[in-house]
Amino acid sequence: MKSFPPYRIQVVKEIPVTTRAEREEALSAAAYNMFDVPARKVTIDLLTDSGTGAVSAAQEAAAAAADRSYAGSDSYYRFRGVVDKLTSYPHIFPVHQGRAAERVLFSSVLRPGQLSLSNTHFDTTRANVELLGAEARDLPCVEARDLDSAEPFKGNIDLAELERTLSGPDGPRVGQVLITITNNGGGGQPVSMANLHAVRELCRRYGVPFFLDAARFAENAWLVTEREPGYRHQTPREVAEQAFALADGCVASLKKDGISPMGAFIGLRDPELAKRCEVNLIATEGFRTYGGMASHDLERVAQGLDEVLEPDYLRSRTEETAHLARLVNDAGVDIVQPAGIHALYLNAGRLLSHIPPSGFPGHALACQMYLEGGIRCVELGSLYLGKFDAGHNLLEPAPFELVRVAIPRRTYTLAHLEYVAEVLAGIAKNPQTVPEYRVVDAPPLLRHFNLKMAQAAA
Ligand code: F0G
């Protein structure tokens, strides 16, 4: 039987419809940087699944009744109750969003010159490691190199490489191992429970703390129930609880699987580390019972964390993404296989094979989707991951030229997604008409957000 979303739409927001001329003007005024296009000029916004999902009536009712007390509010205790049940970490700190959790935790764990090892660091995660003078090193599994293979857990860390690093000359420099579930920088692919178990054993053996970046813990848990033998009959909540239990702690943005506009938490076992984080939290984020979150957001995430683990919700969200993946494939556009949940990663390098990495095929495809259909998404290719010289010339391309098409939770209907596929099909009919792009200006850190680009002369 076909699944369907376990909710109906009760409040809606109009979306802007623009002309081709308006979009050309908006994109050129934004110097071809998607982050600088005003949302009122975007029809379908697939830039991110972060903080962009629809909230439920239950979340809004809880938010309206939130307790604004500075210390020990009822909203904090409700939030604590939900997170305690899920994670079993004795020390929990609310933080206003994921990157703040990273900053508070990493600055209490890492020293300059140390190494952070990960399946893939998300961009703010990498920046927070590097700002401390430490090195962020990604060790994705070998299966991740084949974009077309149907391997179920391409988000895994390379265990052999992890052990080699821990036991080799760099071993004493390793300050933490951080596993991102699901692996957002790595095609949105899940991490298996077997991989998490093995990481835990290696971290124990070498005395290194093991943390989760659990922004999409529920979606990872769902994919484990679908793909990993031995977990088929477990609920996503049971799987998520076991994942949290394997690690020494976590950072978790709640703008994704908290289905909330704002929020995050840090979970820890080590009481000494928790004390160091708490001082930093109180000085820079807020008192330990709100940590930079408004009481109404504590309520929204407490409710959202329960809703996100409902099997009917996860099943229908997964099928929605799979449906878009099939339409996109039928249109002649390849994606990183197999489709995950929060996003599709389009293989722009293959579709726009006439554009070399130095002409940024991923960026070119993202711009074309905007120009043709008012759809906003973002490049994950050489512009994001490549190495450049001071004159903004590409020295070393990224391994792949991708575009991430993120799907906000409970926000768009199948008709919206079918429209996205139609726009892509139009581009795929005449890919060679899509122009190249060049970098006009770019900062050294977090280049993506502050780029200025131009279309290369035809
Ligand atoms: N970790 C992961 C895996 C993320 O995807 C994000 C954010 C963060 C940490 C930071 O959390 O936004 O609450 O500060 N990802 C968004 C995205 C922005 O579009 O993928 P935050």
Boltz pocket constraint, residues with backbone or C-beta under 6 A from the ligand:
constraints:
  - pocket:
      binder: B
      contacts: [[A, 47], [A, 48], [A, 49], [A, 50], [A, 96], [A, 97], [A, 98], [A, 99], [A, 100], [A, 122], [A, 124], [A, 125], [A, 180], [A, 181], [A, 182], [A, 184], [A, 213], [A, 215], [A, 253], [A, 254], [A, 255], [A, 263], [A, 264]]
      max_distance: 6.0
